[in-house]
């Protein structure tokens, strides 16, 4: 009997991280890291797991959006979905009535991405491969077939993408072997949450350097005097040579960002992340010109590949930051990786949230093995929160991500954690 998709199960999962101000920043002072969690089930018993990351209130809205798209996937033959994940992604994000609510942005697009990512997880599990390996084993033609070039071809054509991928083919095997042996560089935001006191900031900064991380990141934008003091504390803790990135989480206007970064300049920030609205392409370009040599990084709230295309065309950023759950799935992130490769801009994925480290590491590793062939100026963010809730938790040793070996995309949450932290009736919330 032919296998088909028979169920789409969702969970509103929330972790009370606001209790200790883990994840706190200028825009989100009291976040409860949360997951709108989805499981695709097939008639032959296979499963695909994925999630959308949120910070608490509104997670139920994201869950409802995923459930609203169930009719687009439940009932489809499993092989039809998994053998044409490019077509499936276009189906999920291209429904004419749902698309009116976007298009290509917001809760509907992220809901489509959750289902697309669950389908990728299902395929990776059926093929017994971690996602990075599954993607890196595809031919250049298969990879290009995953991308919707409709709005991108003025910046990147399918033929150009093929050339990029073919140029990287020769060393794939060696790079995959190197990845398994040496891993991928990481930086950490663990010391830098805005709600931490100076003692905790200093202690965690020293520990990060001792653990081998090549860079730490601090949240800024709440108060200038506080930012100066905290940067001084961090710089004293890590010494003069360890890079310190700063992240404003979109809290500033353009002129304010330029002025504020001028105040912080004596502490030599490596980059300023999300200095203003994620949609303000020209604003990012102005900021980049004004704050150089400090780099400008953004992307965790970039809703679709078109935004990244324009940021790159405008020369507005020095660092592309992809996010595993903000866009409409893995296919969109492949498009963004190809655009970044075309423009020669490094990708340093965002991973400050529940499950994001587990998921986005696969995309960075695929980029290294099959797209750019380099780890130069590239790092994956790491935060030391909530990994114990995942069946295949991320592994970081010596400041480097270790290449995952387990099948899937890394998003599966333990059943016990689903039970404990389901909102609002799970024991963690009932207490």
C-alpha positions as CSV (number, residue, x, y, z in Angstrom):
1,X,0.0,0.0,0.0
2,X,1.3,3.4,-1.0
3,X,2.4,5.6,2.0
4,X,0.7,8.9,2.5
5,X,0.8,11.8,5.0
6,X,-2.0,11.0,7.4
7,X,-1.5,13.5,10.3
8,X,-0.1,16.9,11.3
9,X,0.2,17.2,15.1
10,X,1.1,20.5,16.8
11,X,2.2,21.5,20.3
12,X,2.4,24.9,22.0
13,X,5.7,24.5,24.0
14,X,7.0,27.2,26.2
15,X,10.1,27.3,28.5
16,X,10.0,29.9,31.3
17,X,13.4,31.5,30.5
18,X,12.2,34.9,31.7
19,X,12.6,33.6,35.2
20,X,16.4,34.0,35.0
21,X,16.4,36.6,32.1
22,X,18.0,34.1,29.7
23,X,17.6,35.5,26.2
24,X,16.9,39.1,27.4
25,X,17.7,41.9,25.1
26,X,16.7,45.6,24.5
27,X,13.7,44.6,22.4
28,X,12.7,41.5,24.3
29,X,13.4,42.1,28.0
30,X,11.5,39.1,29.4
31,X,11.3,36.3,26.8
32,X,10.0,32.9,27.4
33,X,11.7,30.8,24.7
34,X,9.0,28.8,22.9
35,X,8.4,26.4,20.0
36,X,5.3,26.0,17.8
37,X,6.1,22.4,17.3
38,X,4.9,20.2,14.4
39,X,5.0,16.5,13.7
40,X,4.2,15.0,10.3
41,X,3.0,11.4,10.4
42,X,2.8,8.9,7.5
43,X,0.6,5.8,7.1
44,X,3.7,3.6,7.4
45,X,4.7,5.0,10.8
46,X,7.4,7.4,9.8
47,X,7.6,10.9,11.3
48,X,9.0,14.3,10.5
49,X,9.6,16.9,13.2
50,X,10.1,20.7,13.0
51,X,9.3,23.9,14.9
52,X,9.0,27.7,14.7
53,X,10.8,29.6,17.4
54,X,8.9,32.4,19.3
55,X,9.5,34.2,22.6
56,X,6.2,33.4,24.4
57,X,2.9,35.2,23.8
58,X,1.8,34.6,20.2
59,X,3.1,31.0,20.2
60,X,-0.5,29.9,20.1
61,X,-1.1,32.1,17.0
62,X,1.9,30.4,15.3
63,X,0.5,26.9,16.2
64,X,-2.9,27.9,14.8
65,X,-1.3,29.0,11.5
66,X,0.5,25.7,11.2
67,X,-2.8,23.8,11.8
68,X,-4.5,26.0,9.2
69,X,-2.1,24.7,6.5
70,X,-2.8,21.0,7.3
71,X,-5.2,20.6,4.4
72,X,-2.3,21.4,2.0
73,X,-0.3,18.4,3.1
74,X,-2.4,15.7,4.9
75,X,-3.5,13.1,2.3
76,X,-0.6,13.6,-0.1
77,X,1.4,10.6,-1.1
78,X,4.6,10.5,0.9
79,X,6.9,9.9,-2.1
80,X,5.2,12.7,-4.1
81,X,6.2,15.1,-1.3
82,X,9.7,13.8,-0.6
83,X,10.9,13.4,-4.2
84,X,10.0,16.9,-5.1
85,X,10.6,19.1,-2.1
86,X,11.1,22.1,-4.4
87,X,7.6,21.7,-5.7
88,X,6.3,21.0,-2.3
89,X,7.8,24.1,-0.8
90,X,6.3,26.2,-3.6
91,X,2.9,24.5,-2.9
92,X,3.1,25.3,0.8
93,X,4.0,29.0,0.4
94,X,2.2,29.6,-2.8
95,X,-1.5,28.8,-2.0
96,X,-3.3,31.8,-3.4
97,X,-5.7,32.3,-0.5
98,X,-3.2,31.8,2.4
99,X,-0.6,33.8,0.4
100,X,-2.9,36.9,0.7
101,X,-2.0,37.0,4.4
102,X,1.7,37.5,3.6
103,X,2.9,37.2,1.0
104,X,6.1,35.4,1.9
105,X,6.3,36.8,5.5
106,X,4.8,36.6,8.9
107,X,3.1,33.7,10.7
108,X,1.8,32.1,7.6
109,X,5.2,31.9,5.9
110,X,6.8,30.6,9.0
111,X,4.0,28.0,9.3
112,X,4.7,26.9,5.8
113,X,8.4,26.7,6.7
114,X,7.6,24.5,9.7
115,X,5.8,22.0,7.5
116,X,8.5,22.1,4.8
117,X,11.1,21.6,7.4
118,X,9.2,18.7,8.9
119,X,9.1,17.1,5.4
120,X,12.8,17.5,5.1
121,X,13.2,15.9,8.5
122,X,11.0,13.0,7.3
123,X,13.1,12.5,4.2
124,X,16.4,12.7,6.1
125,X,15.2,10.1,8.6
126,X,14.0,7.8,5.8
127,X,17.4,8.1,4.1
128,X,19.2,7.7,7.4
129,X,21.2,10.9,6.9
130,X,21.7,14.1,8.9
131,X,20.3,17.0,6.9
132,X,23.7,18.6,6.1
133,X,24.8,15.3,4.5
134,X,21.5,14.8,2.6
135,X,21.8,18.2,1.1
136,X,25.5,17.9,0.3
137,X,24.9,14.6,-1.4
138,X,22.5,16.2,-3.9
139,X,23.7,17.1,-7.4
140,X,24.0,20.8,-8.3
141,X,21.0,20.4,-10.6
142,X,19.0,18.9,-7.7
143,X,19.9,21.8,-5.4
144,X,19.0,24.4,-8.0
145,X,15.7,22.7,-8.5
146,X,14.9,23.3,-4.8
147,X,14.9,27.1,-5.3
148,X,12.2,29.4,-6.5
149,X,14.1,31.9,-8.7
150,X,11.0,33.9,-9.6
151,X,12.0,37.1,-7.7
152,X,15.7,36.4,-7.6
153,X,16.9,36.0,-11.1
154,X,17.8,39.7,-11.5
155,X,20.5,39.0,-8.9
156,X,21.2,35.3,-9.3
157,X,20.1,33.1,-12.2
158,X,19.7,29.3,-12.1
159,X,22.7,29.1,-14.5
160,X,24.9,31.2,-12.1
161,X,23.8,29.1,-9.2
162,X,24.7,25.9,-11.1
163,X,28.2,27.4,-11.8
164,X,28.7,28.1,-8.1
165,X,27.7,24.6,-7.1
166,X,29.7,22.9,-9.8
167,X,32.8,24.8,-8.8
168,X,32.5,23.4,-5.3
169,X,31.9,19.8,-6.4
170,X,35.5,18.7,-6.6
171,X,36.3,19.0,-2.9
172,X,33.0,17.9,-1.3
173,X,34.3,14.6,0.0
174,X,37.4,16.1,1.6
175,X,35.4,18.9,3.2
176,X,32.8,16.5,4.6
177,X,35.6,14.4,6.1
178,X,37.2,17.6,7.5
179,X,33.8,18.6,9.0
180,X,33.4,15.3,10.7
181,X,36.9,15.5,12.2
182,X,37.3,19.2,13.0
183,X,33.8,20.6,13.2
184,X,32.7,24.2,12.4
185,X,33.6,27.4,14.2
186,X,31.2,28.8,16.8
187,X,30.8,32.0,18.8
188,X,28.7,32.4,21.9
189,X,26.0,34.8,23.1
190,X,25.7,33.0,26.4
191,X,27.6,35.7,28.5
192,X,25.8,38.7,26.9
193,X,22.1,38.7,27.8
194,X,21.0,42.2,28.8
195,X,19.5,41.1,32.1
196,X,22.7,39.5,33.5
197,X,24.6,41.4,36.2
198,X,28.3,42.4,35.7
199,X,29.6,39.5,37.8
200,X,27.8,37.0,35.7
201,X,28.8,38.7,32.5
202,X,32.5,38.6,33.5
203,X,32.4,35.1,34.7
204,X,30.7,33.7,31.6
205,X,32.9,35.8,29.3
206,X,36.1,34.2,30.8
207,X,34.5,30.8,30.6
208,X,33.7,31.3,26.9
209,X,37.3,32.1,26.1
210,X,38.5,29.2,28.2
211,X,36.1,26.9,26.3
212,X,37.6,27.9,22.9
213,X,35.0,30.3,21.5
214,X,36.6,32.7,19.0
215,X,34.1,35.5,19.8
216,X,31.5,36.5,22.3
217,X,28.4,38.7,21.7
218,X,26.7,41.2,24.0
219,X,23.2,42.6,23.8
220,X,23.1,46.5,23.7
221,X,20.6,49.3,23.2
222,X,18.9,49.6,26.5
223,X,21.1,52.4,28.1
224,X,24.3,53.9,26.7
225,X,26.0,54.1,30.1
226,X,25.1,50.5,30.8
227,X,26.4,49.4,27.4
228,X,29.7,51.2,28.0
229,X,30.1,49.6,31.4
230,X,29.2,46.1,30.2
231,X,31.5,46.4,27.2
232,X,34.3,47.5,29.6
233,X,33.6,44.5,31.9
234,X,33.6,42.1,28.9
235,X,36.7,43.5,27.4
236,X,38.6,43.3,30.7
237,X,37.4,39.7,31.0
238,X,38.4,38.4,27.6
239,X,41.4,40.6,26.9
240,X,42.3,42.9,24.0
241,X,42.3,40.3,21.2
242,X,39.1,38.4,21.5
243,X,36.4,39.9,19.2
244,X,33.2,41.2,20.9
245,X,30.2,41.5,18.7
246,X,27.2,43.6,19.8
247,X,23.5,43.1,19.0
248,X,20.8,45.8,19.2
249,X,17.9,43.6,18.2
250,X,16.3,46.3,16.0
251,X,15.8,48.8,18.8
252,X,17.4,51.9,17.1
253,X,16.4,54.2,14.3
254,X,19.1,54.8,11.7
255,X,20.6,58.1,13.1
256,X,20.4,56.7,16.6
257,X,22.3,53.6,15.6
258,X,25.1,55.6,14.0
259,X,25.4,57.9,17.0
260,X,25.2,55.0,19.6
261,X,27.8,53.0,17.7
262,X,30.1,56.0,17.8
263,X,29.9,56.0,21.6
264,X,30.7,52.3,21.7
265,X,33.6,52.5,19.1
266,X,36.4,52.7,21.7
267,X,35.7,49.1,22.6
268,X,36.1,48.0,19.0
269,X,33.0,46.0,18.4
270,X,33.5,43.3,15.7
271,X,30.0,43.8,14.3
272,X,26.7,45.5,15.1
273,X,23.8,43.1,14.6
274,X,20.3,44.2,13.8
275,X,21.0,47.9,14.3
276,X,17.6,49.0,13.0
277,X,14.4,47.7,11.4
278,X,15.1,44.4,9.5
279,X,13.2,45.7,6.5
280,X,15.2,49.0,6.1
281,X,17.7,48.2,3.4
282,X,18.8,51.8,2.7
283,X,19.1,52.4,6.5
284,X,21.4,49.4,6.8
285,X,23.5,50.8,3.9
286,X,23.8,54.2,5.7
287,X,24.7,52.6,9.0
288,X,27.3,50.4,7.3
289,X,29.0,53.4,5.6
290,X,29.0,55.4,8.9
291,X,30.3,52.8,11.3
292,X,33.0,51.1,9.3
293,X,35.3,49.3,10.1
294,X,32.7,47.8,12.4
295,X,30.8,45.3,10.4
296,X,27.0,45.3,10.0
297,X,25.2,41.9,10.4
298,X,21.5,41.1,10.0
299,X,19.1,38.5,8.9
300,X,17.4,36.7,11.8
301,X,14.2,38.6,11.1
302,X,14.6,38.6,7.3
303,X,11.3,37.3,6.1
304,X,12.3,35.9,2.7
305,X,15.1,35.7,0.1
306,X,14.0,38.9,-1.7
307,X,15.0,41.0,1.4
308,X,18.4,39.3,1.4
309,X,18.8,39.9,-2.3
310,X,18.2,43.6,-1.8
311,X,20.5,43.9,1.2
312,X,23.2,42.3,-0.9
313,X,22.5,44.3,-4.0
314,X,22.6,47.5,-2.0
315,X,25.9,46.6,-0.3
316,X,24.1,47.1,3.0
317,X,25.6,44.3,5.1
318,X,28.9,42.6,5.8
319,X,27.5,39.5,7.3
320,X,24.4,37.5,6.3
321,X,22.6,35.9,9.3
322,X,20.1,33.1,8.3
323,X,17.6,31.7,10.7
324,X,16.3,28.2,10.7
325,X,12.6,29.1,11.2
326,X,12.0,32.7,10.1
327,X,11.7,32.1,6.4
328,X,9.5,29.6,4.6
329,X,11.8,26.6,5.2
330,X,15.0,25.0,4.2
331,X,14.5,25.8,0.5
332,X,14.4,29.6,1.2
333,X,17.6,29.3,3.2
334,X,19.3,27.5,0.4
335,X,18.3,30.4,-1.9
336,X,19.8,32.8,0.6
337,X,23.1,30.8,0.9
338,X,23.4,30.9,-2.9
339,X,22.8,34.6,-3.0
340,X,25.4,35.2,-0.3
341,X,27.9,33.1,-2.2
342,X,27.2,35.0,-5.4
343,X,27.9,38.4,-3.7
344,X,30.9,37.0,-1.7
345,X,29.4,37.8,1.7
346,X,30.0,35.4,4.6
347,X,27.1,33.7,6.4
348,X,27.1,33.5,10.2
349,X,23.7,31.9,11.2
350,X,21.6,33.1,14.0
351,X,20.9,30.5,16.7
352,X,19.7,32.4,19.8
353,X,16.6,30.5,20.5
354,X,15.2,27.1,21.4
355,X,16.2,24.5,18.8
356,X,17.9,26.9,16.5
357,X,21.4,25.7,17.2
358,X,20.3,22.1,16.5
359,X,18.7,23.1,13.1
360,X,20.8,25.8,11.6
361,X,24.1,24.1,12.0
362,X,23.1,21.8,9.2
363,X,22.7,24.7,6.8
364,X,26.1,26.2,7.6
365,X,27.7,22.8,7.2
366,X,26.0,22.3,3.8
367,X,27.2,25.7,2.7
368,X,30.8,24.7,3.6
369,X,30.7,21.3,1.9
370,X,28.7,22.0,-1.2
371,X,28.3,25.8,-1.8
372,X,31.3,28.0,-0.8
373,X,33.9,25.5,0.3
374,X,35.2,27.8,3.0
375,X,34.8,28.5,6.7
376,X,36.7,31.8,6.5
377,X,35.0,34.6,8.5
378,X,32.2,32.2,9.2
379,X,30.8,31.2,12.6
380,X,27.6,29.7,14.0
381,X,26.0,31.3,17.0
382,X,25.8,29.2,20.2
383,X,23.8,29.7,23.3
384,X,23.9,27.2,26.2
385,X,20.2,26.9,26.8
386,X,17.6,24.2,26.5
387,X,19.5,21.6,24.5
388,X,18.6,18.9,27.0
389,X,15.1,18.9,25.6
390,X,16.2,17.6,22.2
391,X,16.6,14.0,21.1
392,X,19.7,15.0,19.1
393,X,21.2,17.9,21.0
394,X,23.8,20.1,19.5
395,X,27.4,19.2,20.5
396,X,30.0,22.0,20.8
397,X,33.6,21.2,21.9
398,X,36.6,23.5,21.9
399,X,34.5,26.3,20.5
400,X,33.4,24.3,17.4
401,X,30.2,22.6,16.4
402,X,30.6,18.9,15.9
403,X,29.0,17.6,12.7
404,X,25.7,15.8,13.5
405,X,25.6,12.1,12.7
406,X,22.0,11.3,13.6
407,X,19.3,11.3,10.8
408,X,17.1,14.4,10.5
409,X,17.3,18.1,11.0
410,X,17.8,18.0,14.8
411,X,14.4,19.4,15.8
412,X,12.8,16.5,17.6
413,X,11.9,17.3,21.2
414,X,11.7,14.6,23.9
415,X,8.2,13.4,24.6
416,X,8.7,14.2,28.3
417,X,9.7,17.8,27.5
418,X,6.6,18.2,25.4
419,X,4.5,17.0,28.3
420,X,6.2,19.1,30.9
421,X,6.3,22.4,29.0
422,X,3.1,22.3,26.9
423,X,1.3,25.6,27.5
424,X,-0.8,26.4,29.5
425,X,-1.5,23.0,31.2
426,X,1.9,21.3,31.3
427,X,3.3,20.7,34.9
428,X,5.9,23.4,34.4
429,X,3.2,26.0,33.9
430,X,0.7,24.6,36.3
431,X,3.3,25.0,39.1
